[in-house]
């Protein structure tokens, strides 16, 4: 019975549009079905090649008036594809679609529920509720949506700011003035406890929030361009992630010395620019401080070229380099992703995606080849 929501959305996709129950209430959503394989270049010490099906379902309910808008999103999904085992050997994972999925069950989860208030003719928007910070910072025209664009993590989010507790109480804003857009947020992070489990120190979530202490924040400035109709965005943002971390360099095996907790902070860039009506380029850069990770910074770049063989297809290309810290023996983790997608109809998209990852964590001579077949439905 728990599989009914996925089948329900597939049927709704044929309908071809959102359901407007009245002038104020509407229902949207979509489902993604995928099959992914992951094959390592070496066999000793790594999981065997993986393959498997997965799916996601998102159901959105939107209620709006002249004064505010209330948005909710329910998620249901199963299967992690290549990330089931290989995410432990990667700093940037290869299946962002599975981030909110569970394994071997179909739990329906309320991921987002927030109010949005608009002021000054829509130039100022304030959002209060439960959602993720990526609606305020690090957007990108060509590399931001794993359901219709790239699926590898370096091409979806800033991999240093992709915090663990993304969906939690948040207050954020966006303000537009001519070609500039300012946005920011403060977000509550779950309280954590630290204990020694007999072999190493562990950080565990408590399920409770301390709103005046565990608060993450971020601020972004976006300069919007328009050269003869060719639009672009040039974003710069800073963030302070108070989700507690052990430094990668800390000794977690000594029961008599509790490691110091650190917070993550950094800055980043996220650019996108159309060079023609059917051709656009993108670039991301992220820098991390406090020696939280074995990697110090990363960048990703690429392009999107639509109308390859007609007016309904597109080719995507992305390259990313995650640069290792000089204090480690790691090599840089390099990601390459190609994708070809085709719009079967207004509400159905099919895609073939290939990723190649060079230098896995702790296996600098091991590479990973990943192939995904994806069908995206929307209504």
N, C-alpha and C positions, 0 to 999 in steps of 0.2 A: 504493500500500500504506500510505502514511502517514496516509490518511484513515480507516483501519479503526477506531482508537480512538474517534472521534466516533460512528460508526455503532454500535459496540459498546455505548456508553453509552445511546444512544437505544433500543436493544433492551432493555437492562437496566431502563430507566425504566418500561417496561410491566410489569415484574415487580412493582413497587410497594413495594419495601422494601430494606433493607440485606441484604447477604450475610453471615450469621454462619457462618463456616467451621468454627469450634468455639467453645467457651465463652469463649475468650480473644481470638480473631482475627475481625475483621469488615472488610468493604469497603463504603464509601459513595462517593457521587460525584454528579456532575451535569453537564449540558451546557446551554449557552445559544446559541441561534441568533438573529441579529438582522440587520436591515436599517436603515441610517441614512442620512439625507440632510442636507446642510448647505448653506444658501444665504445668501451675503452680500448686504447691502443696496446695496453699490456694487461696480463691476466693475474699476475702474482700480486697479492696484497690489495686488490680492488674488487668490488662486486662484479659479478658476471653481467654480461649484457642484459639490459632491461627493456621490456616492451609492455605496453598496456594501454587500455582505453581509459578515458576520463570524461567528465562532463561538468558543466557549471550551469546554474540557473539563477537569474536575478529578476526579481519582481519589484517594480517601483510603483508606489502609490503617491500621487501628488495632489495636494489640496491647496488652492490659491484663492485669495481675495484681493481687494484693492489695497489692503494694508500689509499683508504678509503672505508667505508661502510655507506650507509644511510638507516636507519630503521624507519618505521612508523607503528603505531598500532591504528586501529579504534575500538571503543567499542560501542556495542549496547546491552541494557539489560533492563529487567523489572522484578519487583517483589522482595520483601525483605524477604519473608518467615517469620521465627520466629523473625527476627530483626525488623519487621514493628512496633511493639509496645514494645517489651521486651528489645530492645537495650537501652532504657531510664532507665531500671532497672538493667543494667549490666555494669560493668567496661570493661569487655572483651566480645565482642559480639559473637554470635553463628553462623553467616552466613557471612563469609568473601567473599563469592561469590557475595554478593549483594552490596559490598562497592561502586562500581562504577555505580550501577544501578539507574534508576529513577523509580518513582512510577506512573503507569497508562499512560506512554507514551513510545515511542521507539526512542528517540533521538540518532542519530549517533554522537559520540564524538571522536575527535582526541586526544587520551591520550598521545601518545608518538611520537616524531619525532626528531631524533638526528643523528649526524655524529659520526662515530667511526674511529679513526686513529691508525694505528699499526706501532710500531717502534722496532728496535733491535730484528729482527726475531720473532716478536710477543710477546716479553716479556713485552713490555710497550704498553698499550692501553689508549688512551685519548678520552673521550666522551664529546661532546658538543651539547646541544639542550634541548629538553623537555622530561623529564622522571622522574622516582621516585628513591629515594636514595637506595632502597633495591637491586638494581643491583650491588651496590658497597659494601654494608655491610649487615650482618645478613642473609646470605644465609644458607641453611641447606639441606642436602641430602634427609632427610626423612620427614621434616616438613617445607615446604616452598611454596607449590603449592596447592591452594585450589581447583583447577579443577581436580586434580588426587590424592590428598592426604587428609590430615585433612581439615575440613572447619571451626572449631572453632578458633577464633582469637589468643588465647594463643599458638597455635601450628602452626601458619603461620608466624607471625611477633613478634618482640618485642613490647608488648602492650604499653609501655611508649614512644617508638619512632615512633609509627604508626601515624605520624603527619597528620594534617587535609589537608594541602596543598601539597600533595605528588607530583603531576604532575605539575611541573613548571620549568622555565629555570634553567639549572644545568650544572656544569663543574665537571667532575670526571675522575679518573684514576685508573688503576690496573697495578701493576708491579710485575713480578715473578722473584725470584732468588733462584734457587735450590728448597728446600722444603718450602720456605717462599713466601707468596704473600702479598703485601701491596696494600691497596686501600683507596680512600678517595674522598670527594666531597665538593663543596660549592654550595648552592642552594638558589635562590631568593624566598622570601616569600611575598605574597601580603600585601600591606599596609592595616592597619585597622583603624577604627575610634571607639571611645568610647562615648556612650551617655546614658542618663537615659530615659527609655521609659515610665515613669510614675509609674512603679512599681519596676523596678530593673535596674541596670547597664548592658549594652549590649556591646559586641564586635562584630563589623560587618565588613565584607570584603568590600574594595573599588573597587576592580577590577584592581588596578594599582600596579606597582612594583617600588620599590626604591632600585636599584641594589647595591648602596654603603652603605646601612643601614640594611635592613631586609634580612639578609643572614644567613641561617643555614649551619652547617658543620658537618662532621663526618670523622673518620679515623679508619681503621681496619687493624689488623695484623692476618694473617691466617697461621698456621703451618700445612702442609700437611704430612700425614703419609702413609706408604705403607708397611704393614707387610705381606710378602708372597702373595701379590696381594689383601690384605684386606685394602682398602683405608679408610682414615679418615681425618677430618678437625677439627682444634681447633682454633676458632676465638675469638679475643678480640677486642672490639671497644668502642670508646667514641663518644659522640655526643653533639652538642649544638643546640637546636631547638629554634630559635628566634620567632616562631609563638607566638603571644602574648596570655597570659593566665591570668585570674584572679586566685588567689590562692583559693583553696577550702575553706579556713578558712576566706576569706574576707567577709565583710558585704556588700552585693549588694543591699540592700533595703534602704539605707540611701541616699537620693538625694543630701544632702549637703556635702558628703564625697566621692569623686571619688576613687575607689579602685586602688591600685598600680598594674601596669602590670608587670608580671614576665615572664621570659623565662625558658624553660625546658632544663635540661642537665642531663647527667648521663653516666653510662658505662654498658656494657653488655658482656655476653659470649654466644657463639653458637657452640656446639660441635656435630659432628656426626661421627660414627665409625662402619664399618662393622666388625662383629665378625665371620661371615661365609658368604659364597657366597649369601645366601638367608636370612640372618638375620643381622639387623643393629639396633643400638641404637642412641638416640639423647638426648641432654640436652640444655636448654636455661636458662639464668638468666639475669634479668634486674634490675637496681637500678636507682631510680629517686630522684633528689634533688629539692631544693627550695620550698618544701611544696606546689607543684602545685596540687597534687592529694590526695585523702583520703587514698591512698595506697602507701606504701614506696618502695616495691620491689616485684618481682614475680619470679617463676621458673616453667619450664615445662620439662617433661621428658617422654620417652616412647620408643617404638620399632616398627619396621616394619619386618614382617615375610612373605616372599613370598613362593609360592609353597605349600600352606596348603593342598589342595586336588589335585593338579596337577601343571603344570608349568605356568598357566595363572592367578592365583589368589594370593591374599595377604591379610593379617590381620594386622591392625594398632591399636595400643593402645597408649593413651596419658593421662597423669595426670598433672594438673597445679594448683598451689596455688598462689593467689594474696594476699599478706600480708598487712593487714590494718595498718595505722599509729597509734601509741600509743596515738595521740592527738584526736582521734575520738572514737565514740562508735560502729563503724562498726566491723563486724566479717570478717574473711578471706573469700574471694570468691574462692571456689574450683571448678575446672572443670575436668570432666572425659569424655573421648571420645573413642568409639570403632568404627571401620570401617572394613567392608569386601568388597573387590572389585574384579571384575572379568573382564578380557580382552576378550570380545566377538570376536574381531578381532584386527588387527593391529591398526585400527583407531577408535575403539569403546570400551568404558569402562563403566561398570555399577557398582554402589556401594550402599550399605546400611550403614547408619551412625547413631549412637546413641550418644547423649550427655546428661550428667547430671550435672547441676550447683547447687551448694549448697551455700546458703546465698546471696541473691540478695541485691543490694544497697537499703538501707532504709527498707529492709524487711529481717532481719537476720534469721528469722525462715521460710522463704519461699525458696523453691527449684524449679528448672525448668527441665523438661524432654523434650528433643528435638529429633525428628527422621527425617531423610532426605533420600529420594530416589533420586539418581543422575545418569544421563546418560551423558557421555562426548564423543563428536565427535571431531576428528581432521583430518587435511589434510595438 
